[in-house]
Amino acid sequence: MKKIDAHVHVFGALKGFRGEGDLYPLGNGRARWANGQVVDMIPPELGDREFEADTCYKLLKDKGVEKAVLLQGSFYGIDNEYTAEAVKKHPDMFIGAGSFDPFARYAGQIYDRLTSELGFRILKFETSTGGGFMSYHPAFDIAEVFSPIAEKCTQNNQVLVLDIGSPGMTSFQPESVKKLSERYPELKIVVCHLFAAGQEDAKGERFEYLKRSLDMLALPNVYFDLAAVPFNVWPEKYPYSTGLLFVEAAKRIVGAERLIWGTDIPSVLFRGSYDELSDYLTQSRLFTERELEQIFYKNALEVYPFDVS
């Protein structure tokens, strides 16, 4: 089966920044936030203080992945230059997303340069309270802040990717995504991590809320990537039955044609092998062969601007 990994991170050096402060690389794949928290970032066999494009390219090729989408966020750090270089070096495999803080003083100039000079046709923003913009900015209305960017993305035929965090977070604003979707119906919007649901979201009213949120965004121009679904139900291990509960609900409510496979490597590899991050879907019997082809390949090819000439 052909595969596109639609949620991958590469970086020449760790430079994260979020609510925990700045990230300091310790080596051997580990790093420390300014608040003292030490985290595993990169499996040591894949990098010391970096997960280089060449390393990622080889890993994906070895796993039979045809193409990948390079996204950025505050966990590893935003590095538009490195992402653009990775795409230029491996155009057969990678397309990349630009990113920036929308509250930056020169945000407009940054957007213009990412679009016109670096050539990004995807813009990705991590707004989450857990680790994105709302972890170090006061809470804000996603629709209000991102409407100007969404308008520009529509004009420039770009894809807008949003990580709005998990249910219960201030950043979890499916109603704002709905507003953007309806305000800009020609704009393709991808919501990351299938709402980043955890084990606590699998029962009772929390699960009902998750399903209502999916139903709210069952819209023709909104898609969901499945990156880190297994990671977010930790300590549950393969075959990630709780993660499959969320995936099954998404299939039923928004349809397999709105789901896009991705892994979120490299840090997710601490909680599951690369093969397990796809096998949990292919071995689940939730999908027909045709639906698996959509999720693993065709949907990403429809949403993201790959050059398939």
N, C-alpha and C positions, 0 to 999 in steps of 0.2 A: 504493500500500500504506500502511495506517495504521501510524504509528510512535509508540512511547513510548521516550524516551531515559531509561533507568532508572539512569543514573549520571552526575550533573551536579553541579558545584560552583558556588555563587555566594557572594560575600562583599563586604561594604562596605569592608573594609580588610584587607590581608594581616597576619596575626598568627600565623604558623606557629611551631610549637615541636616539635622532635624531637631525635634524637641529636646533630645539628650545633648545637644550641642554639636561641636565638630567631632569628626571621626579621625582617630590617630592609628595608623597601621602599625601593628606590633611584629609583623612577619609571620611566616608559616600559616598564612591564611586567617589570622586573627587580628582583631582591632579593638580599640577602646574608645567609647564615647566620652565626651568631656565630663559627664556626670559619674564616670568611673566604671560604667558597665562594660564588661568584656564580652565580645560576641565572635562566633565563628562565621566568617564571611565567605571564604574560598576553600574548598577541599585542597589540602596541601599539594596533592599531585597535579593540580590544575593551575596553581599560582601561589606566589608568596605574598605580594602586596597588590597584585594585579590579576585580572582575568583577560588575557590579551586576545585580540581578534583572531590571531593565528591559532591559538590554543582552542578557542571556541569553534573555529572553522573545522579543525581536524576532528574534534569530538563529534560534531554534528555529521560530518561526512562519514565517520566510522559507524554512526548509528543510522545511516541511510536517510538522513533528513536532506531534503532538496533545497529548501530556502528557509530564511529566518528573518524575523523582525527585531531590530535592536531598539529596545525602549530604554528610557532613562528615568531616574528617580533619586530622591534624597538619600536613600539607604546607602548606595554606593557613591553617590555624588553625580551631579550633572556635568557632563563633559561633551559638549557638542562637537568640538574639534576632533576628538578622538573617534567619536561615532562616525563623523563624516569621512575620516581617513579610513576607517574599517570598511565602510561601504565602497569607497574608491578602490581599496586594495582587493576586495572580494565581491565584485558586483554580481557574480554568478550566484552567490549565496545570500548576501545581506541587502536589506533596505533598512533605513534608519529613521528614527523619530527625533526631532529636536525638542528641547524643553527650556523653560526659563521661569523665573518667579514673576507672576503677573503684577506683583506690587513693586517690582524694581523700578527705580526712577526712570530708566531708559528702556522700559519694556517694549515700547513701540519700535525703537531702533533695533533692539535685539531680534524681535520678530522679523523685521524686514531683512536683516542680515541672514538669519537662519533660512529664510525662504528664498531670497534672491541670490545670495552668495554661496551658501552651503547646500542649497538645493533640497532642503527637507520638504517632503510631501506628506509627512505625518507630524503632528504635534501631540506630545504626551505630557499630562500634568497629574502629579500626585497631590491631591488636595487633602488627604486623610488626616484626621486628628491623631491617629496612631503614629504616623511618621512622615506626613507630607506637610503642605503649607500651613494647615491648621494646627500643626503641632508647635509651630513657632510664630504664627500670626494669630491675631484674634479671629474668632469665628466669622465667616462671611457667607453670603448667599452665592452659591456656585453659578446660578443662572445670571445673576447680576454682574459678577466679576468676569465671567467667561463669554458673555454675549458678544462683546466687541471682537474677541479672538475668534469665536465661532463664525462671526460674519466674515472676517478676513479669510478664514479657512474655506468657507463656502465659495468666496470669490476666487480663491486660488486653487480650488479643487484639491484641498488637503483633507486628510482624515484626522478627526479629533479623538484622542484616547484619554479617558479619565479614570483615575483610581479614586473612588469616593470613600474608601474605607469600609468598615464593617457595620452591620446593623447596631444601633445604639450609640454610635459615634455622632458628634455634632456634624461632622462632614458627610454623614450618610444622608444624602439628599436626592433620592430618586425623583422626587417631584421637580427638582431643578433640572435634572437631565431630561425629563419629559418636556419641560418648557423649552429647552434648547432644541430638542428634537422637533418639536412642533413649530418653533419659530424659524428653524432652518431645515426644512424637510429634505433639501438636496444634500445636506451634510451627513456623512457617515460618522457615527459615533460608536466607539467601542468602550465598554465598561469592563475594567480589569477584574480578574480574580473571582468572577461570579459572586460579587458582593463580599468576598473575603469572609464567608461564613465559617464559624467555628462550631465545635460540638454543642455549645450552649444554645445555638440557633436551630437545633434539630428537633426540638420538642415544643409542644404547647403553643402558646401565643407567639413566641419568638419565631417558630417555624411558619405560623400563619402570616406573620408580618413579612417574613422573607418572601413567601409566595405572593402576597399582595403587592409587594414591591416589584417582583418580576412581572406580574400582570400589568402594573402601571407602565412598564417599559416594553411591553409587547408591541413594538412599533416597527414599521418597515425599515427605518434607517438606524436602529439601535441593535448592536451586537454585544455579545458577552464572551470574553476570553476565559478559559478554564485554568489559567496559570495559577499555580500554588494551591489549587483545591486540596490536594493531598497534604501539603505542608500545613494548611490552616486547621486541619482536624487532628493534629498531633495532640497526644501521644499515640493516637490510633495509627496502625501500620497497614501495609498492603494487605488486602485489596481496598482499603479505605472505604468501608461501608457507609460511613456518615457522609463522606464526600460524594459518594454515588447517590445518596438520598437527595442531595442538593442538585446534582446533575440530572437525575430523573425528573425532579420537579421542574427544572428549567426546560428540559425537552418537552414536557407536557404543556407548559404555559407559553413559552416563546417559540418553541420549535427547534429541531436540530439544525435548521437552516440559519439560525441566529447564533450558533455556538461555534467557537474557534479554539482549537487546541493550542496550548502553549505550556511551557514548563516553569519559567522564571529562574532558570539557572543563572548563577552558580550556587547560591547559598542553600537552595532547596535540596541539593544533593546530599546534605547532611542528614536528611530525613527520608530519603528514598533514592533508589538508583534511577538513572535516566530511563532505563527500560520500564521500570515500574510506573513511571509517570505517564506512560502511554498504555501499558498493559492493563492498568486498572479499568480503562475504558473499553479496550478491544475485547477483554475477557469477561466483561460484565453482563453480556447478553441484553443490554439495554437498547442497543441500536442494531439496525439492519446494516448490511454491508454498504449499501448506498449511503446511509446516514453517516457511517464512519468515514467514508470518502469525503463527505461534505465537511465534517468536523475537523478532520486531519489535514485537509488540502483545499477543497474547492471554495469553502467559505472565506478563508484567508485570501485566496487568489481573487475573489470577487471584491473584497473590502479594501485590501491594501494594494498600492500601485506598483506591483512587481512588473518588471520588464520580462515578458515571456517570448520575446521575438527570437 
